Each structure stands twice: as structure tokens, then as C-alpha cells.
Amino acid sequence: MTDLTFLPDRTALEAVGLEAKYRRGRALRDCGFRVPAGRVCALVGPNGAGKSTLLTVAAGLRRPSGGRLRVLGGDPGDPAVRPRVAYLGQSKPLYPNFTVADTLRMGRALNPGRWDERVAERLIRGGNLSPAARIGSLSGGQRTRVALALALGKRPELLLLDEPMSDLDPLVRHEMMAALMTEAAENATTVVIASHILTELEGACDYLLLLADGRVRLAGEVEDLISAHRLVMGRYEDVGTPREFAAHTIVEARTTGRQLTALVRPEGPISGHWETAEPSLEELLLAHLRAPGAPALIAPSAEPRLSPSKWSAA
């Protein structure tokens, strides 16, 4: 029986009760979230949080240990889904003895009917790369450009990127991120990008998944998550939490000298002589990364819509 629930709203990823286990423990624990199609989603978390595992499950490269993950309305690795997904891992595997032209010919041969030579060649030309240059002779930034050309030339509906810019200098990172966002916007590609470089996510991503200890801690539209929090600052010389915060959810509170700074999820007006401001995405993420035990927040747009039992019946 075909599950039609996913067709009208074009869901890119949807998980319920998702688990992934290794011999030494769990990488993902009871994860539930939804990423609508067309978003550029930042996947953030400390080392070991489960980001790479989630991407490999979504790419169909490993099976979940429990629960379910839907990718573009189907199962990861399904023959109807796999051609519509591109995955680029941290190692950016390319054949060092191939030339740039050889690599693009391989992409065309492996993706019959979907390959977009125009997109791939535009990325290559943007880096002034010679088609005759061997991959092994290229710099890190140039290899990343070729790897992205291979991934985007596939014309994917969903692009999964695991720390794609981690080995690049700031200028090249900025150039490559701009090229990636341009190509994704032109083709309405859903992008899920795992990154530790928070500043590069601020202007590029409109959706967020934050993992800690294998669990989803934040999920939803960036604007919704930011607006649900307040940065609260003021002079404070007592011990413990200010009594004015008792009615609110405190994500993190830090005292420097006589100055207290807290990220709060307010349940109403914050009383007292406090300065309040809307946090930046970086401030929001850093506070939650420093306080992985803070209560999770899943925005309405990120709530999964089906239970595992309903999936099993579909």
C-alpha cells in the first residue's frame, strides 16, 4: 500500500524512533524529526553526537537498528529513492589518477538520465580548473569543488554533506558555500549539511537539527527556534538562579564577575531589571552545545507526522 501522506507536502526526511547502534554504544537514540523539502538544513552537534551516522543512514549506506527513517517518501537505499539522493562524506572519495574530465565522464556514466553537465561544468569553470588536471594534483579546495560538481551534477533532490568545507581556508570556504547555495537554489535542492563551523551556517541555512548524545535537541525553522529564545543579561551578585527565571526554561546561565548572561526559553514576560535580546544563531547553538542536557525543543514544522506503527502498516 502506498503511503500518500508524504506526497502533498514534499517531506525530504522524516524519522520516528530512529536508533543506530555500534558495538560500544548507540549513535542515535529514539530520534524523531521532520525536514520539509526545499530547506537548507544545518546538522549540528559535538563530536560523537550522531551526525555522520544519521547522514549515512539517510544515504542508504547503513541500516538503522530501530525505528524508521523516510527519505523523499521512501526507504533509504530504495531503487526509486537512491538516484534522487547525493551524499558527500568527509573524505570526499575521488580517484587520484583520474583527470577532472574523467571524473565528470564517470558521473555522467553512473547517472544516466539525471546528469546535468551544465551544472557540473559551471562549478569546474568557477574554480578555473583544467579538465586535464589529475585529481591527485589538486589542492584541497579544488578537490572539494570537483566533489561538489560530481554531487550536484547528479541533480539530486536531496544533497547530504558531511563536513564538506572542514579542510578549507576561510576564503575558499566562503566561495564554495556561495557556489553550493547558488546551485541548490536554482534546482530547489534540499540540502542537509553537517558542520562545526557555525559562522558559515548563519546566512546559509534556514532549518536546523541539533544532536547531542544521539538525540535531537533542537529541530525546526531557524527563525522559529531563535524567536523561542531570549538572551538575558544583567548585574547579578547572588548565588544560584535569579528568582525571576523560575517560571521560564533556562537553557544556560553563566556568570562573569558580577554580570550574568543566560539563554532562556520564556513562558511569558521576564520580570526584573534585565536586558533582553534575540540571540543570533551562533549564540543559540553555542548555548545548547554547552548545555546538552537542556530540554529539547521540536518546532511544529519538525514534528514527525506518523508513528512507527502507522509506518509499518503502510
N, C-alpha and C positions, 0 to 999 in steps of 0.2 A: 504493500500500500504506500503510495507516495505521500510524503508529508508536505502539504501545501502551505503550512504556516510560515515557511521561510521565504516563499516566493514574493508576496506583495511588498515587504519592507526591505528586501535585499540585505539580509544579515550576512556579514562576512565570517564572523566567528561566534560560536555560542557554546558555552561549556556548562555542564551541571555535574557536580560531584566528581570533578576530574581529579584523578590520582595518578602519580607516576612514582614507582619505587625502584630503588637501586639496592644492591646488597647491603650497603651501610646505612640505609635510611630512605626517607621519602623526599623526592624533589618537588612534588606537587601534592597538596593536601586539600581535598574537598573544595576544589576551585569552581566557582560559579560566576560567569560574567557573559556579557554580550558586546560585540563590536559591530556596529552597523556598517554597511558597505559605504565606500567613498570617503572614509575618515583616514587621517594620518595619525596613527596611534603610537604614542611613546610607551615602551615597555621598560619599566624602571625597577630597580631593586639592587640590594647589595650582592656581592659575590655569593653564589650558592643559594640565591633566592628561588631559582627555578626558571629563570628567563630562557636560557638556552634549551632546557628540556621542553618548555611549552612550545617554542618555535619548532623543534624537531618533531614533536607530536603533530603539530598543525601541518607540517610539511609531509607527513606520512612516513617519516623515517624511523619512528618507533611507535609502538602501541602503548596506549595508556594502561595502567594497572587496574583502574576502576573508573566509574563514571563514563561520561561521553563528551566528545568534542565534535561539533559540527563545523565544517568548513564549506562555505558557499552553498549551504543547504544539503551537503552530503558528508560522507565519511572521508577523513584524510586518507590519501592514497587511492581512493576510488578512481578507476579509469576515466570516469566522467569529470572528476574534480582535479586530478593531478595536472593535466595540461594547462589549467587555468591559474595555477599557483607557481610562483618562483620563490626560491629560497637561496639566500646567500649567507653562508656561515662565516665565522670569524677568520678561518684560514684562507678564504677566497681561493678555492682549489682551481688552478688553471694549469695547463700543460706548458712547462717552461720552454720546451723546444718548438712549440707552435709559434707561428707568427701571429700578429694581430689579425691579418686577413684569414689565416687558417682557423682561428678561434671563432670568428664570425661565420665562416662557412660551416663549422661544426654546429653552431647554434641554429643556423638555417636548416641543416640536415636533421637535427634532433627535434625540431618543432615545425613539421610540415603543416601548412595551412594557417599557422598563427604568427610566424616570424615576420617582424616588421623591420626591414633593412634600413628604412629611413631613420627610425629611432636609434638603432644601434650605431649607424654611421655618424649621426649627428653628435652623439656623445664622444665618439672617437675623434672626430674633427675638432670638437671643442677643446681637446687636450693636445692638439697638434701632433697626434701620433702617426707615425709612418705605418702603413699596412704591412710593410716588410719587416718591421721590428719584431724581434723574438721576445716572447713574454718574459723569459728569464733575464733579459737585459733591461727591463723597465724598472722605474722607481716604484716605491710603494703606492704613491698617489696614482701613477699611471696604471698599475695593475688593478687598483680599485676601480678606476674608470672603465677598464676593459671588462671587469667582472660585472659592473652595473650595466654596461652595454649589453652583455650577454643575458642578464636577468630581465632587463626592460625590453630588449628585442623580442623576447618571448611574448610580449604584450599580455602580461598577466593581469587577471582581475584582482589578485591578492599577492602582494610582494612582502616577503618575510625577510628582515635584515637583522643579523646578529652582530652588533658592534662593528658596523661596516667602516667607520671612519677612525677607529681607535689608534691606528698606527700612522696617522697623517698629521702634518703640522697644521696649526690653526688656519692659515690662509687657504691651504688646499682643502681642508675640511669644509670651510665656508663655501668654496667654489663647488665642491662635489655635492654638498647638501642643496645648494641652489639649483644645480642641474637636475638632481633627483626630484626635487619638488616640482620643477617645471614639467618634467616628463610625466610625473604622476598626475598632475592637474590636467594636462592635455588629454590623458587617456582615462580619467576618472578611476585611477587605480587605488585600491585600498592598500595602505602601507602600514605595517607594524614594524617598528624599529626599536630594537633594544640598544640602549646607550648609557654609558656612565657620564657622558659629557652633557650636563644639564643645560648649559647655556645654549647649546645648539638646538635644543628641543623647544625652547621658549617660543620662537617665532614660527616654527615649522609645524608643530603638532597641535591638533585640535581635540584629541582624545587621549585618555590616559589609562594605563593599567599599571599599578604599583604592586609588586610582590614582595613579601617578606616571609622568610621561613616557609616557603612553598605555598603561602596563602595569599589571596587577593585582599589587599588592604585599602586601596582606592581604585575606583573604576568609574568612568563616565566622561562626559564632555568637560574639557579643561575649564571652560567658563563657569559651568555649574559647580565644579569642585572648588574652584577658587572662591566663588561667591558664598559658598557654605562656610568659609573660614574667615577669621579676623586675626590680624596681628595686633596684639595688645601690649602697650609699653607704658612704663611709668616708674616713679620713685617708689621703692618698697624696702622697708628696713626690718620687717617682722620675719618670723620663721614659718615655714610651711606655705600653703597655698592661700592666696588672698580670699577672704570670705565672699567677696563679690563674684568669685568664679564658681561658687558652689553649684549654681543652677546650670552651668554650662559644661560641655565636654572639653577637657583640656588635652590637647594633643601633646604639647611640650611646653615646659616653663623653665627658663634659665635666668639666673641672677648673676649680674656682673657688677661687683661693688654694691651700690645702692639702686641699681637700675634692673628692673625685671622686664623680660621680654617673653611673651607667651603666644603660642598659636592656639586659638580657641575656636571651637565649633559652637557658636552661640545658640541658645534656645530662646533668645529674646534680647532686649536691650542689656548692655553691660553697664552696671551702675558703678559709681565711683569716679574719681578723677584720673581716668586712664585715657591715653591717646590710642585711637584705633585706626587701622588702615587695612586695605585689602592687600593680602600677600601677593608677591609675584609667584610664578610657577616654581622658580628655583627655591624660594623661601618655603613654599608649601612642601615640596619634595624633600628638602633637607630636614625639615622638622619631622616628617614622617619616617625618614630613613634613620634619624637619630632615636626615634621612639617607635620601634617596630611593634610594640605591644599596644599602641593606641587603638581605640575602637575603629573598626573598618567602616568605610562609607562607600556604598554602591549606589550611584545615581540612578534614577528611573530608567534612563536610556541604556544603562548597562545591566539591568536586571535580566537574567535568563527567563525565557517565557515558557519553557516546558520543563517538566520534571523528568528524571531518568525513566520512570515507569511509563510515561506517555511516549518517550522516545522509543522504548523497547517495543511498544505496541504499534508504532508507525511502520 
